[in-house]
Amino acid sequence: MKKSKFSEEQIATALRQVDAGAAVLDVMRELGISEATYDVWRKRYGRMAIAEIRRLRQRDEENSRLKQLVADLTLDKVILQEVLAKKS
């Protein structure tokens, strides 16, 4: 997963500013983000607290690491099966 240039605190703060009544365009301009980025943040992080956002990001990183591990092991298994098939 691509690493965001914004920290969890910045994302949560931006979402809370809009919830508190700040104009979305002002917050977007201040952070230098597009409307699409803001919409993704709102959809993904919604009403989460900073700690929840951190846990979500850590879980995503762990999932991607585990997926890579499974892919590597699957590749090793296929290679070993091919070697065994050639010996037979």
N, CA, C and O of each residue as an XYZ file, in Angstrom:
352
protein
N       0.835     -1.164      0.000
C       0.000      0.000      0.000
C       0.889      1.240      0.000
O       1.909      1.291      0.687
N       0.487      2.225     -0.775
C       1.267      3.445     -0.870
C       1.192      4.230      0.441
O       0.117      4.396      1.017
N       2.332      4.702      0.894
C       2.417      5.470      2.135
C       1.914      6.885      1.885
O       2.370      7.552      0.957
N       0.987      7.340      2.697
C       0.435      8.678      2.575
C       1.420      9.707      3.107
O       2.154      9.439      4.059
N       1.434     10.878      2.495
C       2.315     11.919      3.004
C       1.677     12.635      4.190
O       2.294     13.509      4.798
N       0.447     12.264      4.515
C      -0.249     12.851      5.650
C      -0.326     11.847      6.794
O      -0.594     10.665      6.578
N      -0.094     12.321      7.993
C      -0.159     11.443      9.159
C      -1.616     11.215      9.550
O      -2.525     11.892      9.073
N      -1.803     10.244     10.428
C      -3.147      9.970     10.922
C      -3.741     11.194     11.607
O      -4.932     11.475     11.476
N      -2.898     11.919     12.339
C      -3.362     13.110     13.040
C      -3.844     14.173     12.061
O      -4.864     14.818     12.303
N      -3.122     14.361     10.958
C      -3.515     15.359      9.968
C      -4.833     14.985      9.296
O      -5.687     15.842      9.072
N      -4.993     13.704      8.977
C      -6.229     13.252      8.348
C      -7.405     13.443      9.302
O      -8.438     13.993      8.921
N      -7.241     12.987     10.537
C      -8.318     13.103     11.517
C      -8.640     14.565     11.806
O      -9.807     14.925     11.955
N      -7.611     15.407     11.886
C      -7.828     16.829     12.146
C      -8.601     17.469     11.002
O      -9.507     18.268     11.237
N      -8.255     17.130      9.785
C      -8.950     17.691      8.627
C     -10.421     17.291      8.640
O     -11.294     18.121      8.386
N     -10.695     16.035      8.932
C     -12.080     15.576      8.973
C     -12.856     16.240     10.112
O     -14.030     16.576      9.956
N     -12.195     16.425     11.257
C     -12.867     17.075     12.399
C     -13.138     18.559     12.128
O     -14.152     19.100     12.569
N     -12.227     19.211     11.401
C     -12.443     20.626     11.070
C     -13.710     20.789     10.234
O     -14.500     21.705     10.463
N     -13.895     19.905      9.274
C     -15.089     19.975      8.429
C     -16.320     19.643      9.258
O     -17.362     20.279      9.095
N     -16.216     18.658     10.143
C     -17.348     18.319     11.017
C     -17.722     19.487     11.919
O     -18.891     19.672     12.260
N     -16.708     20.281     12.307
C     -16.954     21.414     13.201
C     -17.525     22.620     12.463
O     -17.915     23.602     13.095
N     -17.579     22.557     11.122
C     -18.205     23.636     10.384
C     -17.299     24.381      9.429
O     -17.750     25.309      8.758
N     -16.044     24.005      9.349
C     -15.140     24.660      8.409
C     -15.530     24.264      6.983
O     -16.046     23.170      6.754
N     -15.282     25.147      6.045
C     -15.603     24.857      4.657
C     -14.653     23.791      4.107
O     -13.443     23.833      4.333
N     -15.228     22.850      3.390
C     -14.438     21.754      2.840
C     -13.355     22.297      1.915
O     -12.213     21.838      1.961
N     -13.700     23.265      1.081
C     -12.732     23.832      0.141
C     -11.569     24.493      0.862
O     -10.428     24.416      0.405
N     -11.852     25.146      1.992
C     -10.776     25.784      2.757
C      -9.811     24.748      3.331
O      -8.596     24.937      3.287
N     -10.346     23.669      3.862
C      -9.508     22.602      4.430
C      -8.688     21.938      3.322
O      -7.506     21.646      3.502
N      -9.327     21.707      2.182
C      -8.621     21.086      1.059
C      -7.495     21.990      0.563
O      -6.393     21.521      0.278
N      -7.773     23.264      0.464
C      -6.758     24.216     -0.001
C      -5.601     24.302      0.987
O      -4.439     24.370      0.586
N      -5.917     24.300      2.260
C      -4.896     24.383      3.304
C      -3.943     23.189      3.254
O      -2.732     23.342      3.417
N      -4.503     22.004      3.028
C      -3.688     20.784      2.989
C      -3.110     20.507      1.602
O      -2.175     19.718      1.462
N      -3.658     21.146      0.594
C      -3.186     20.908     -0.762
C      -3.642     19.569     -1.303
O      -2.883     18.883     -1.989
N      -4.880     19.190     -1.000
C      -5.421     17.923     -1.475
C      -6.574     18.181     -2.429
O      -7.141     19.273     -2.457
N      -6.911     17.170     -3.207
C      -8.025     17.289     -4.137
C      -9.322     16.885     -3.445
O      -9.326     16.341     -2.341
N     -10.409     17.168     -4.129
C     -11.700     16.777     -3.591
C     -11.816     15.258     -3.533
O     -12.438     14.712     -2.622
N     -11.216     14.582     -4.505
C     -11.244     13.115     -4.519
C     -10.529     12.544     -3.301
O     -11.001     11.586     -2.688
N      -9.386     13.138     -2.951
C      -8.642     12.680     -1.772
C      -9.478     12.876     -0.518
O      -9.549     11.984      0.327
N     -10.109     14.034     -0.391
C     -10.951     14.292      0.775
C     -12.092     13.283      0.838
O     -12.410     12.771      1.911
N     -12.707     12.997     -0.308
C     -13.817     12.036     -0.332
C     -13.355     10.640      0.085
O     -14.064      9.937      0.804
N     -12.163     10.243     -0.367
C     -11.620      8.935      0.025
C     -11.380      8.908      1.526
O     -11.726      7.933      2.193
N     -10.790      9.974      2.064
C     -10.557     10.042      3.507
C     -11.866      9.946      4.265
O     -11.978      9.190      5.230
N     -12.861     10.715      3.829
C     -14.148     10.733      4.532
C     -14.807      9.363      4.471
O     -15.382      8.892      5.452
N     -14.716      8.725      3.301
C     -15.321      7.406      3.142
C     -14.594      6.367      3.976
O     -15.223      5.517      4.605
N     -13.262      6.436      3.981
C     -12.472      5.417      4.660
C     -12.381      5.633      6.169
O     -12.502      4.680      6.938
N     -12.171      6.874      6.598
C     -11.911      7.141      8.006
C     -13.112      7.719      8.743
O     -13.172      7.645      9.971
N     -14.060      8.288      8.026
C     -15.312      8.774      8.588
C     -15.221      9.347      9.982
O     -14.659     10.423     10.191
N     -15.770      8.635     10.920
C     -15.841      9.093     12.313
C     -14.800      8.430     13.211
O     -14.950      8.432     14.433
N     -13.756      7.866     12.626
C     -12.745      7.171     13.428
C     -11.895      8.148     14.227
O     -11.643      9.275     13.800
N     -11.465      7.697     15.380
C     -10.515      8.465     16.180
C      -9.107      8.194     15.650
O      -8.899      7.270     14.864
N      -8.166      8.990     16.078
C      -6.782      8.863     15.616
C      -6.238      7.468     15.914
O      -5.558      6.879     15.075
N      -6.530      6.940     17.090
C      -6.038      5.610     17.464
C      -6.617      4.537     16.541
O      -5.920      3.597     16.159
N      -7.888      4.683     16.188
C      -8.511      3.713     15.285
C      -7.891      3.789     13.892
O      -7.697      2.761     13.242
N      -7.581      4.991     13.433
C      -6.947      5.163     12.123
C      -5.572      4.513     12.126
O      -5.188      3.866     11.151
N      -4.823      4.681     13.222
C      -3.504      4.047     13.333
C      -3.612      2.535     13.269
O      -2.850      1.874     12.562
N      -4.582      1.983     14.027
C      -4.773      0.532     14.031
C      -5.147      0.033     12.641
O      -4.675     -1.020     12.212
N      -5.986      0.775     11.938
C      -6.385      0.391     10.592
C      -5.179      0.383      9.664
O      -5.015     -0.551      8.880
N      -4.341      1.396      9.737
C      -3.157      1.457      8.883
C      -2.187      0.317      9.222
O      -1.622     -0.302      8.321
N      -1.994      0.040     10.516
C      -1.109     -1.058     10.913
C      -1.665     -2.398     10.421
O      -0.909     -3.262      9.977
N      -2.973     -2.562     10.502
C      -3.599     -3.798     10.041
C      -3.423     -3.955      8.537
O      -3.157     -5.057      8.058
N      -3.567     -2.869      7.790
C      -3.369     -2.922      6.344
C      -1.931     -3.291      5.992
O      -1.694     -4.086      5.083
N      -0.982     -2.715      6.707
C       0.428     -3.038      6.461
C       0.716     -4.502      6.781
O       1.436     -5.170      6.040
N       0.162     -4.995      7.869
C       0.347     -6.393      8.252
C      -0.293     -7.321      7.217
O       0.289     -8.344      6.857
N      -1.485     -6.967      6.740
C      -2.152     -7.783      5.725
C      -1.343     -7.846      4.438
O      -1.221     -8.912      3.836
N      -0.793     -6.725      4.015
C      -0.005     -6.740      2.780
C       1.265     -7.568      2.963
O       1.687     -8.266      2.041
N       1.878     -7.495      4.150
C       3.067     -8.300      4.428
C       2.721     -9.796      4.408
O       3.470    -10.603      3.857
N       1.594    -10.153      5.005
C       1.176    -11.552      5.031
C       0.800    -12.060      3.640
O       1.086    -13.209      3.302
N       0.162    -11.214      2.837
C      -0.167    -11.611      1.470
C       1.100    -11.881      0.668
O       1.153    -12.834     -0.109
N       2.104    -11.057      0.849
C       3.369    -11.263      0.155
C       4.016    -12.564      0.606
O       4.570    -13.300     -0.210
N       3.948    -12.848      1.898
C       4.498    -14.086      2.433
C       3.797    -15.302      1.843
O       4.454    -16.270      1.462
N       2.476    -15.262      1.763
C       1.711    -16.364      1.178
C       2.069    -16.533     -0.296
O       2.216    -17.660     -0.769
N       2.208    -15.443     -1.019
C       2.570    -15.521     -2.437
C       3.945    -16.161     -2.610
O       4.139    -16.999     -3.490
N       4.891    -15.765     -1.772
C       6.237    -16.352     -1.853
C       6.219    -17.846     -1.558
O       6.855    -18.628     -2.264
N       5.495    -18.242     -0.521
C       5.415    -19.657     -0.165
C       4.701    -20.471     -1.239
O       5.079    -21.611     -1.507
N       3.682    -19.897     -1.848
C       2.974    -20.588     -2.922
C       3.894    -20.800     -4.117
O       3.889    -21.865     -4.735
N       4.677    -19.789     -4.435
C       5.636    -19.913     -5.532
C       6.671    -21.001     -5.234
O       7.009    -21.798     -6.109
N       7.171    -21.028     -3.998
C       8.115    -22.076     -3.604
C       7.499    -23.466     -3.752
O       8.154    -24.397     -4.220
N       6.241    -23.595     -3.350
C       5.555    -24.883     -3.440
C       5.425    -25.324     -4.890
O       5.666    -26.489     -5.205
N       5.050    -24.419     -5.766
C       4.901    -24.752     -7.189
C       6.241    -25.182     -7.778
O       6.305    -26.158     -8.527
N       7.290    -24.475     -7.452
C       8.624    -24.824     -7.960
C       9.037    -26.205     -7.476
O       9.548    -27.003     -8.262
N       8.826    -26.504     -6.194
C       9.166    -27.818     -5.660
C       8.347    -28.923     -6.312
O       8.875    -30.005     -6.571
N       7.080    -28.679     -6.582
C       6.240    -29.669     -7.241
C       6.744    -29.942     -8.662
O       6.741    -31.087     -9.114
N       7.176    -28.894     -9.361
C       7.704    -29.073    -10.713
C       9.000    -29.886    -10.681
O       9.211    -30.744    -11.539
N       9.858    -29.629     -9.714
C      11.112    -30.388     -9.586
C      10.806    -31.858     -9.315
O      11.418    -32.739     -9.920
N       9.869    -32.129     -8.415
C       9.482    -33.511     -8.121
C       8.860    -34.191     -9.331
O       9.088    -35.381     -9.551
N       8.091    -33.471    -10.106
C       7.461    -34.058    -11.283
C       8.500    -34.416    -12.331
O       8.342    -35.413    -13.036
N       9.557    -33.627    -12.449
C      10.614    -33.906    -13.425
C      11.439    -35.127    -13.016
O      11.936    -35.857    -13.873
N      11.583    -35.345    -11.719
C      12.363    -36.493    -11.238
C      11.631    -37.805    -11.473
O      12.266    -38.849    -11.623
N      10.318    -37.767    -11.506
C       9.513    -38.993    -11.651
C       9.516    -39.528    -13.040
O       8.885    -40.550    -13.309
